[in-house]
Amino acid sequence: DLLNDAEQSMMEYKTSIENLKKDSKYTLDKIAIGESDLQRGQTDL
């Protein structure tokens, strides 16, 4: 019925949001590591 469909959609939505958060945290970590590598490279020169 309609209510179950709505609940199912909300569950899928929340799951995809959680996955996005995990992915973006991983990406932000990679960016931070890259920036520190760049800064270290500049000071080594």
Buried (B, 14 or more C-beta within 10 A) or exposed (E): EEEEEEEEEEEEEEEEEEEEEEEEEEEEEEEEEEEEEEEEEEEEE
